[in-house]
């Protein structure tokens, strides 16, 4: 019987997360783990911006500052769940948000543009 090939649907997201101010020296470990999770879901980081140490809008864990990182990436549809699990478990990350930018993303089309 004829089988229809399954097409992988990539989506594009961005995440903003705040690293605990006392754990900034471990920033590279967190960024490496972020990249590892994204690549495990056939994705890639498109843009990574380190905003640095900034004042928080309100105290979190009795801290008034945090190290902000913004990342834009694409991957398979279950990627945000994996990232949120990592952020939730890792005590070095004090806040995070993952937002979907595009429901359908074609990496090849972006590379040609």
Secondary structure in CASP SS format (residue, H / E / C, confidence):
PFRMAT SS
TARGET T0000
AUTHOR 0000-0000-0000
METHOD secondary structure of the structure
MODEL  1
X C 1.00
X C 1.00
X C 1.00
X C 1.00
X C 1.00
X C 1.00
X C 1.00
X C 1.00
X C 1.00
X E 1.00
X E 1.00
X E 1.00
X E 1.00
X E 1.00
X E 1.00
X E 1.00
X E 1.00
X E 1.00
X E 1.00
X E 1.00
X H 1.00
X H 1.00
X H 1.00
X H 1.00
X H 1.00
X H 1.00
X H 1.00
X H 1.00
X H 1.00
X H 1.00
X H 1.00
X H 1.00
X H 1.00
X H 1.00
X H 1.00
X H 1.00
X H 1.00
X H 1.00
X H 1.00
X H 1.00
X C 1.00
X C 1.00
X C 1.00
X E 1.00
X E 1.00
X E 1.00
X E 1.00
X E 1.00
X E 1.00
X E 1.00
X E 1.00
X E 1.00
X E 1.00
X E 1.00
X E 1.00
X E 1.00
X E 1.00
X E 1.00
X E 1.00
X E 1.00
X C 1.00
X C 1.00
X E 1.00
X E 1.00
X E 1.00
X E 1.00
X E 1.00
X E 1.00
X E 1.00
X E 1.00
X E 1.00
X E 1.00
X E 1.00
X E 1.00
X E 1.00
X C 1.00
X C 1.00
X C 1.00
X H 1.00
X H 1.00
X H 1.00
X H 1.00
X H 1.00
X H 1.00
X H 1.00
X H 1.00
X H 1.00
X H 1.00
X H 1.00
X C 1.00
X C 1.00
X C 1.00
X E 1.00
X E 1.00
X E 1.00
X E 1.00
X E 1.00
X E 1.00
X E 1.00
X E 1.00
X E 1.00
X E 1.00
X E 1.00
X E 1.00
X E 1.00
X C 1.00
X H 1.00
X H 1.00
X H 1.00
X H 1.00
X H 1.00
X H 1.00
X C 1.00
END
